[in-house]
Amino acid sequence: MSHPHPDLGQPPRLHDNALRVVALGGLGEIGRNMTVFEHRGRLLIVDCGVLFPEEHQPGVDVILPDFSWIRDRLDKVEAIVLTHGHEDHIGGVPYLLKERSDIPVVGSKLTLAFIEAKLKEHRIKPKTIEVKEADKRRLGPFDCEFLAVNHSIPDGLAVAIRTKAGLVLHTGDFKMDQFPLDRRLTDLRGFAKLGEEGVDLFLTDSTNADVPGFTTAEKDLGPAIDTVFRTAPGRIIVSSFASHVHRIQQVLDAAKLGGRKVAFVGRSMVRNMGIAGDLGYLKIPKGLIVDLKELEKLPDRKVTLICTGSQGEPMAALARMANRDHMIRIGDGDTVLMASSLIPGNENAIYGLINGLIRWGANVVHKGNAKVHVSGHASAGELVYCYNLVKPRNVMPVHGEFRHLKANGELAVSTGVPADRVILAEDGVVVDLDKGRARIVGKVEAGYVYVDAMTVGGVTEANLKDRRALAEEGVVTVVLLVDANTGRLAEPPDFLARGFVHDDTTFKEVIPIIEECLAKAASEGIGDPHQLEQLVGRSVGNWTWRHWRRRPVIIPVVIDA
C-alpha cells in the first residue's frame, strides 16, 4: 500500500487531464471531513465538517479544516457537495461561507434544511441546490451523480464524480442495513453499474473497517428500547445526537406505546427534530410532544425527555444534569438511556458522565450493557461486498483514524485490488489521478484551526500548552520592585500563586536565587525589565521543578523603583 513519505514537498503543477484529490480533514481522525477535488483549474469540495475537541484542547469549541490551501482560489470553487447532515460533515460550512458566501451548497432536502438552519444563526443566506438519489448535476468540469446510501441519518448520499481523468466514487458515510427504518436502501445496483462503467478511484468510509461481519440492523434495537420503556419506574431521559432522526423515531414510538409524553431539551435537538418533523422524516404522533413546563406537571412514570450530550460534552444538557447545573434534577428512579455510539477520544468524558449520573441515583442504560445503539457505518463484511461489486482500479480509504484506514486498505487488497493501487493518505496529502493511476505527489498545509468563542484560528498549539500548564501545574506570579540604580531588590518580592500548593514559607528559599540572578544581571549590564523578567522566570521555574517537581506557569513582573 502507498504511504505518504515524511519528506513530501509541495505538489507539482496538475496536468490538464488529471484530477487532484486532497483531504483537508477526516484522514487520521473521526471528524473534520473535507475533501477537495481539483480539475482544469476548478475546485469541487465534498463535505466541510468539524472535529470536537478532546481533553488536551481546553477552551476550544470546535476544530475546523485548514482552508489556507484554497483560500486564494475560493473564486474557483464550483460548489460544496454535502453527503449528509452530521456535524462532522457540515459543521465547517458557515466558516467557509464567511470567506465566500455565494459558493453553491449541494445536498439532499434534509441535509440542506439542517445547514440552512445553522447558517441562519451565522446570518448567512446560502445559495443551495437540492438533489436526490439518481439525480445528475454538472458542476463546472465535474459531472456529478448522486446515489442513495443508508446511514444513521436520513437522506444520505454517495457521489460519483466524472471528469476527463476518470470516474471517482465517494461513498460518504454509509452502511448496508437491509431493513432500514425509512426503507431507503443503499443503492448497490447503482454501485454495480458504476463498477461496470469502471471506477478509477474509490473513496470508502473506513470507520468500522476493523469490525468483522455486518453492522446490526436498526430495527433490531426495538426490543431493547421497548424493554427500557416498559420497565422504567420513573422518568426516562434519552440522550442522542441532535441529528439522529432514526433513533429518535424509535424512542417516540416506544414512548407512545408506553403512554408517556415527550419533551425535547436543548436548542439543537429542538431545532433539528422540528425540521425533521416538518419535512416528514420524523413521524410524530399527535399530542405526544409537549412543552417542558407541561411535562413537569405529569407523574414521573409518564415523562420522557430527549436531550443532547451523549458524548460527555460539558455544555450539553446531559452533562449539566449530571453536574446539577440544569433545571432537570436527576434522582432515584430516573432511567438515562444513552442511545448513541462512543466516539474514539471521548471515552473518559463519557464514563465520567455515566459515573456522575449513577451517583445521583439514576439507572444508566448504554451500549455497553444493552443493545440500544448500532453503528451507522459499514463493517468489514459490507466493505468487502462493495469492493467485489465495484471492482475499483484505485482505492483511497477515508473517514477514520489511521488504524481504520489501514484496515480498510487491507480489505481492498484481500479482494484483489493491487497493494500499490491502495493509497493510505493523511490530511493534506495530495493524490493525483492521472491516466488511470492514483499516486501521492506532495503535501499541503492541513493543520487544526481552533474555534474559541468568537476567535477563529487565533488559538495556537502554544496557547493550548499554556492552558494545559495552567490547569495541571498552576500559576505563580512574582512581583519584583528593582532599584534602577543598583539593579537589586528594593524590597522583598511578592508571590501570588493559584493552583500551586503553597503556604507562607514556600517561596522563602527562592528569594536568594532571585537576588543572585539580579546581581549577575547587574554585573553584566542587563537592566531592561523585559530581559530581567525572562531571567527571573527561568530561575524560578528551575527552582520549582527541582524542589517541587512541578512546572507552573511563571509570570515575573519587574517594576523600576
Salt bridges, closest charged atoms under 4 A:
GLU29 OE2 - ARG32 NE 3.16
GLU38 OE2 - ARG73 NH1 2.94
ASP47 OD2 - HIS89 ND1 2.82
GLU54 OE1 - HIS56 ND1 3.86
GLU78 OE2 - ARG42 NE 2.61
GLU87 OE2 - LYS118 NZ 2.89
ASP88 OD2 - HIS89 NE2 3.55
ASP88 OD2 - HIS399 NE2 3.34
GLU99 OE1 - ARG71 NE 2.77
ASP102 OD1 - ARG100 NE 2.67
GLU121 OE2 - ARG267 NH1 2.67
GLU121 OE2 - ARG271 NH1 2.80
GLU133 OE1 - ARG184 NH2 2.99
ASP135 OD1 - LYS132 NZ 3.49
GLU145 OE1 - ARG162 NH2 2.91
ASP173 OD2 - HIS84 NE2 3.39
ASP173 OD2 - HIS89 NE2 3.06
ASP173 OD2 - HIS151 NE2 3.54
ASP173 OD2 - HIS399 NE2 3.22
ASP182 OD2 - HIS246 NE2 3.35
GLU197 OE2 - ARG162 NE 2.84
ASP200 OD1 - ARG393 NH1 2.78
ASP205 OD2 - HIS377 ND1 2.72
ASP205 OD1 - HIS399 ND1 3.74
ASP210 OD2 - ARG403 NH1 3.19
GLU218 OE2 - LYS175 NZ 2.92
GLU218 OE1 - ARG247 NH1 2.50
ASP220 OD1 - LYS219 NZ 3.28
ASP334 OD2 - ARG235 NH2 2.68
GLU401 OE1 - ARG403 NE 2.97
GLU410 OE2 - LYS406 NZ 3.24
ASP420 OD2 - ARG437 NH2 3.00
ASP427 OD2 - ARG32 NH2 2.84
ASP432 OD1 - ARG20 NE 2.75
ASP434 OD2 - HIS15 ND1 2.93
ASP452 OD2 - ARG467 NH2 2.40
GLU473 OE1 - ARG550 NE 3.17
GLU509 OE1 - HIS547 ND1 3.41
